Amino acid sequence: MRHPTTSSPLRRVLALLGLAVSATLALAAPTGASAASSCSAQSGATVPAVIELYTSEGCNSCPPADRWLSSLKGRDDVVALAFHVDYWDSLGWKDRFAQPQFTQRQNATQHTSGARFAYTPQVILDSRDAPNWSSLPPAVLQRRTPAAIGLALARDGSGLALTVTPGAGAPAALSGYVAVVDDGLQTHVGAGENRGETLHQDGVVRELLPWNLAGGRPATLRFASASTPEPGATRHWVAVATDGPYGKPLQAVTLACAR
């Protein structure tokens, strides 16, 4: 049995309507590239624990600390960052993630962390030296305080926008940083104390973009990021607000975008 045919004028009208609907949908739907390059995250009502691990691929006591940091990956109540320092680079193995900026940061934290000297592995928890990091009770990381600051971090293309919203009780002058962070990194060490070892590392800071803000008013800060993740690595971004340079974290937010 043959289906009835549509008259020629009506068929042309339906065809034109179909083209119009298709064009509208094409304009309204974001392409895969634009959808992946634009995303945002908002901080919560409490302040997560902020952990800074100072480490090196050339230090044979550092892999246990690296593994401990990896065990914290994905927790909503913890921001875990690994800063690779460069003072081990002349002792047999050059750490490809080490930066002088991170060594300078470790040295500068001593006046607020309570540490008497810089060492590896060093864990700084909420701006304080935590030499007993391997035996920290879970309650220490779970004890959160209400936040006096809101942070919103957004990615748009290769840039980042951070909106800082101070609330009641927030200091008039704020400091902080945006960290570009990679998970899932792997290094086969060919020399030095870890020779022959394959290191698996997460939370590795690839770029550190500091900021300062005065006046106690909401503001949006913009940053350009030049680095690209290594093949197989998973990238995310972290924004931290502190009470003055190297001071106590007042808020933090993590942004992870679909690749």
C-alpha positions in Angstrom: 0.0 0.0 0.0 1.4 3.4 -1.0 1.5 6.3 1.5 -0.4 9.3 0.4 1.8 12.0 -1.1 1.9 15.7 0.2 1.0 18.4 -2.3 4.0 20.2 -3.7 3.4 23.7 -2.1 2.8 22.1 1.4 5.9 20.0 1.0 8.0 23.1 0.3 6.6 24.9 3.4 7.4 21.9 5.6 10.9 21.7 4.2 11.5 25.4 4.9 10.2 25.0 8.5 12.5 22.1 9.0 15.5 24.0 7.9 14.6 26.9 10.2 14.3 24.7 13.2 17.6 23.0 12.4 19.4 26.3 12.1 17.9 27.5 15.4 19.0 24.4 17.2 22.5 24.7 15.8 22.8 28.3 17.0 21.4 27.5 20.5 23.4 24.4 21.2 27.1 25.1 22.3 29.7 23.2 20.3 31.8 20.7 22.1 34.8 23.0 22.1 32.9 26.0 23.6 31.1 23.8 26.2 34.4 22.2 27.4 36.2 25.6 27.6 33.7 27.4 29.8 32.7 26.2 33.3 32.5 27.5 36.8 32.5 26.5 40.5 31.3 28.3 43.6 32.7 27.9 47.1 30.6 26.4 49.9 29.4 27.6 53.3 32.5 26.3 55.1 36.2 26.5 54.6 37.9 23.3 53.4 41.2 22.2 54.8 44.1 23.5 52.6 47.2 21.3 52.5 50.4 22.3 50.9 53.0 19.6 50.5 56.5 20.7 49.7 58.2 17.8 47.9 60.8 16.7 45.3 61.3 13.8 43.0 65.0 13.7 44.2 64.1 13.1 47.9 63.7 9.5 48.9 61.6 10.3 51.9 59.0 12.2 49.8 57.2 9.3 48.0 55.2 8.3 51.1 54.0 11.9 51.5 53.2 12.0 47.8 51.0 8.9 48.2 49.3 10.3 51.3 48.5 13.5 49.3 47.1 11.3 46.5 44.8 9.5 49.0 43.1 12.9 49.7 42.2 13.4 46.0 38.5 14.0 45.3 37.5 15.0 48.8 35.1 18.0 49.0 36.5 19.0 52.4 40.2 19.1 51.5 42.3 21.0 49.0 45.5 19.1 48.5 48.4 20.7 46.6 52.0 19.6 45.9 54.6 22.2 45.4 57.8 20.8 44.0 60.9 22.7 45.2 64.1 23.0 43.3 66.9 22.7 45.9 67.2 19.0 45.3 67.8 19.5 41.6 71.6 19.7 42.0 71.8 16.5 44.0 71.4 13.9 41.3 68.0 14.3 39.7 66.3 17.4 38.2 62.6 17.5 39.1 60.7 18.6 36.0 57.9 20.0 38.2 60.2 22.0 40.5 60.1 25.8 40.3 62.2 28.4 42.2 58.9 30.2 42.9 57.8 27.2 45.0 61.0 27.2 47.0 60.6 30.9 47.7 57.1 30.3 48.8 58.2 27.5 51.2 60.8 29.8 52.7 58.4 32.7 53.1 55.8 30.5 54.9 58.2 30.0 57.9 57.1 33.1 59.7 53.5 32.0 59.7 53.8 28.2 59.8 55.9 27.9 62.9 58.5 25.8 61.1 62.1 26.5 62.1 63.5 25.6 58.7 62.5 24.4 55.2 62.6 20.6 54.6 61.1 17.9 52.5 58.6 16.5 52.7 56.9 19.3 54.6 53.2 19.5 55.0 51.5 22.8 55.9 47.9 22.4 57.0 45.9 25.6 57.1 49.1 27.7 57.2 50.7 25.7 60.1 53.5 23.2 59.9 52.3 19.6 60.3 55.3 17.3 60.8 52.9 14.6 62.1 51.0 14.5 58.8 51.1 10.7 58.5 49.2 10.3 61.7 46.7 13.2 61.5 43.3 12.2 63.0 40.5 12.3 60.5 38.7 14.8 62.7 41.5 17.4 62.0 40.7 17.5 58.3 36.9 17.3 58.9 36.7 20.2 61.4 35.5 23.0 59.2 34.6 26.6 60.1 31.9 28.9 58.5 33.3 30.9 55.7 33.4 34.7 55.7 34.3 34.9 52.0 32.7 33.6 48.9 34.8 32.6 45.9 33.6 31.8 42.4 36.2 30.5 39.9 35.4 30.3 36.2 37.2 29.1 33.1 36.6 30.8 29.7 38.9 29.5 27.0 42.5 29.6 28.3 41.8 32.3 30.9 40.4 32.2 34.4 38.2 34.6 36.3 38.0 34.7 40.1 35.2 36.6 41.8 35.9 37.4 45.5 32.9 38.3 47.7 33.9 39.4 51.2 31.2 38.9 53.9 30.8 40.1 57.4 33.9 39.5 59.4 36.2 39.2 56.5 39.5 41.2 56.6 39.6 44.4 54.6 42.8 43.2 52.9 42.9 39.8 51.3 45.6 37.7 49.6 45.6 34.4 47.9 46.4 32.5 44.8 45.0 30.5 41.9 46.8 27.2 41.3 46.9 25.3 38.0 47.0 21.7 39.2 47.6 18.3 37.4 46.6 14.8 38.6 47.8 11.5 37.2 51.4 12.4 36.6 54.1 9.7 36.3 57.9 10.0 36.4 60.5 7.2 36.0 63.5 8.5 38.0 66.8 7.8 36.4 69.3 9.1 39.0 69.6 10.4 42.6 68.0 8.9 45.7 64.9 7.6 43.9 66.8 6.1 41.0 64.9 3.3 39.4 61.6 4.3 41.0 58.4 5.2 39.1 56.6 8.0 40.9 52.9 8.5 40.6 51.8 12.0 41.6 48.6 14.0 42.1 47.8 17.5 43.1 51.0 18.8 41.4 51.0 22.6 41.0 52.1 23.6 37.5 51.4 27.4 37.8 50.9 29.6 40.8 49.1 32.9 40.2 49.1 35.1 43.3 46.6 37.9 44.0 46.0 40.7 46.5 42.8 42.6 47.1 42.1 45.6 49.4 38.9 47.6 50.2 36.6 44.8 51.4 34.4 45.0 48.3 33.5 42.3 45.8 35.8 42.1 42.8 36.6 40.0 39.8 40.2 39.2 39.0 41.4 37.7 35.7 44.3 35.4 35.1 46.0 34.0 32.0 47.4 30.5 32.1 50.2 29.5 29.7 50.8 25.8 30.6 49.1 22.8 29.1 48.6 19.4 30.8 50.7 16.5 29.9 49.2 13.6 27.9 47.2 11.5 30.3 47.1 14.1 33.1 43.8 15.5 34.5 43.8 19.2 35.1 41.9 21.3 37.6 42.2 24.7 39.1 42.2 25.9 42.8 41.6 29.3 44.2 42.5 30.1 47.8 41.9 33.2 49.8 44.1 33.9 52.8 44.3 36.4 55.7 47.3 38.3 54.3 50.3 36.7 52.4 50.9 33.1 53.6 48.2 33.5 56.2 45.4 31.3 57.3 43.1 30.1 54.5 39.7 31.8 54.7 38.1 30.1 51.7 39.0 27.8 48.8 37.3 26.4 45.7 38.2 23.8 43.2 37.2 23.9 39.5 37.2 20.8 37.3 36.0 21.1 33.7 35.1 18.4 31.2 37.9 17.9 28.7 
